[in-house]
Amino acid sequence: MPTDAKRQAVSQLVDMLRASSALAVADYRGLTVSEMHAVRKTLRANGVRLQVAKNRLLKIAADEAGLEELKPLLAGPTAVAATSGDEVSLARALQEAFRPYKVVTLRGGLLAGQPISATDLGRLANLPSRDVLLGRLAGGMVAPLTGMASLLAANLRNLVGVLNAVADQRRHTEVASPTDLAQPSEPTKPAVQTEQTDQTDQTEQTDQTDQTETEPADQTEPTEPTEEIGEPTTDKENG
């Protein structure tokens, strides 16, 4: 039968596993007590908790926490490093804490409940922090959007230019159309011709009138010779 101390130890391990976003399992054989204390201090400064426990209790806690993937890593002296923060920070903290002690080896771990090997943990330690990665990701997402926005803005500017040109041409056409209509309607020349024709007609009528007025004068001229012809007759008669 499990004792109360073991139940309490399992309960604490379950709480730690459930609250962790990333876990790493290390074999700490060869470390002295003072060295283990130094490793814990370094990890604690980086927000990482290091828990040494018996594998049997860890397996019970893994079952209760729903992390059965952790159980294959529980063999030999085991220390579990857990963090609720950045996974990259966990890998970096482990690398920094274990670097002076070549006897410590990583077995692997869990990231978001998924197994990860010791090699992948080492690679993860060389990556930028989460904030930097998120910034790069955001920059990579913003760059195409910025380019697309610039392209769309250029197309819109071109469209606005075309529309302004069409509007200007339309306004020019509307302003020019009354002038164009006035040119053909300029039949002022025919009007002048009409006036000239009227003047010509009036002149002709005047000429005709003059001729008409002068004709009686011309006709009266022969009357004088008649009188002259009569005068010799009178002379004969008188003689």
C-alpha positions, 0 to 999 in steps of 0.5 A: 500500500502506498504511503501518504508521503508517496501519494503526496509526492505523486500528486506534486509530480502530477501538478508539475507535469500538467502545468508544464508546456515542455519537459526534458529528462536527464541522466544526472549520474556522476553529479555531486550534491553541490553540483546538483544544487548549482544546476538547479540554481541555474535552471531556476534562474531561467524559469525551469524547475528540476525534479529528481524522483523515482521512476516508479512514482514518475510513471504513476504521475505520467499516467495520471497526467495523461503523458504516457509518452514520457514513460519510455524515457524513465530508466535509470537515475532520472531528473525531470526539468519542466517549464511553463514558458518558452520551450526554447528557453528550456533547451537553452537553460539545460544547455547552460546548466549542464555544459560544465558537467560532461557526465550529464546526458539528456534522454529526450523530452516532450514539447506540447505533449509530443516526444522530442529527442535529445538531439532535437533539444540541442538544436532547439537550444541554438534557435532564437527565442520565441519572441524573436521567432514570432517577430520573424514570422510576423515580418515574413507575413507582413512583407508579402502583404506590404508588397501586395498593398504597394502593388494594389496602390500602384494599380489604383493610382494607375486607374485613378490616372486613367479615370482622370484622363477620361474625365478630362477628355470628356470635359474637353469634349463638352466644352468644345462641342458648342464651338464645333456646333457653332462653326457649321451653323455659321451660315452667316455667309449665305445670309450675307449672300442673301443680303447681297442678293436682296441688294442686287434685286433692289438694285435691279429693281431700281435700274428697271424703275429708272429705265421705266422712268426714262422710257417715256422721256425717250418716247417723247423725243420722236414727237419733236420731229413730228412738229418739225416735219409739220413746220415745213408743211406749214411753210408751204401752205403759207408760201 
